[in-house]
């Protein structure tokens, strides 16, 4: 199962990348991060933040040596798919030991690989919390079996992937304490909570100068972390109203239906999902309530752990075990066909994968090849992942205009330092088209044009801005603010 799963999603992922259907956000950010760390640099121009001012992801330092040997986006795609697939081994070990049988354990491991959210995490290119799923699963199994060297190794690997993965280890630590090892469990829970607070409240603000860029994701409860927590505690009615909205109910259904809703029954395992599930449900960020995005990484880990624990709790006889495991297999297959992105899913040919090539694909490749190695470039989001191995690559229209840059668009780089522009006209909005036309009228000259792909090279430095005339007092109140 693991070999087939890896083969399918590696091939689909590589096709998607080679056919220019990957993005600057997602794979472009992390590919440039690993490349920069391999060159002992750390400011990501794709994101406008330092590697460790964006997220606390020391795991990417492990990838840096591979970039000395020529690794790139495909390497990261393969690493993530293999890491995800290894999670099935952790589920197998846990289910084997909890159920005392091997073939039911194989079936439950297959339920992880069939879960639509787990498959969509492979579709969603690269995200560090997805890399953390397998270590979290292994850590839970090791804690259950008191294999402490394996537990610490898995825990360190998981937390090194991203700061909020530490939230999953707070319930794991409390479970360890409840399972009889009180001192070790409280140490794990307290250490995980302190790591999360230190990285989000001290390290990230110190590196990026402002703080976590996701502090404003809880519009219903406030903008500051402390304010959010106070409002959640003080207003349980508002929490209930948000948590029971229609899109939240759909989210619960699509996360739990693939495992016959047993994931929420096996409470020890499901507790691993609770911190990030609460974050997602209470967030005002709409993507957090969609099963296909990385926000659900720790949730799906807790759901599958809860499923194993539920079968162990409810199946008192071999016949009951067979019935429950068979039910999970049936619902997993049904869900992956109805909702999943795999070749057996109805959405497979909906356009989510780049299954076809055309003349524009070749034009994109030629356009990217026109830009010299190391040159500073601003490019369309689908071209950025093919240009990330350089110090300065921006996602158009950055750095002329802020868009997905920094925490709030601050500290934008000087556009005069950009020497090349590579854009796909079909992806430009009206403002982007007008900006490009203005730049081509003097500062830049076309060097390539085919199938809607344009490559332009800087001819001369940007003209200095005109001296600003004083704004008359009568009109000062109507003066527009800065863009972005």
Secondary structure, DSSP 8 states (H G I E B T S, - for coil): -HHHHHHHHHHHHHHHHHTT---IIIIIHHHHHHHHHHTT--EETTTTEEHHHH---THHHHHHHHHHTT--HHHHHHHHHHHHHHHHHHHHHHHHHHHS-SHHHHHHHHHHHH-HHHHHHHHT---HHHHHHHHHHHHHHHHHTT-HHHHHHHHHHHHTT-GGGHHHHHHHHHHHHHTT-HHHHHHHHHHHHHHHHHIIIIIHHHHHSS--TTGGG-TTT-SSHHHHHHHHHH-HHHHHHHHTSHHHHHHHHHHHGGGTTGGGTSHHHHHHHHHHHHHHHH-S-GGGG-TTSGGGHHHHHHHHHHHHHHHHHH--SHHHHHHHHHHHHHHHHHHHHHH--STTSTTTTTTSS-----HHHHHHHHHHHHS-TT--EEE-HHHHTTS-SSS-EEETTTTTS-SS-TTTS-S---GGG--EEEEEGGG--HHHHHHHHHHHTTTEEEEEEETTEEEEEE-S------------TTTGGG------
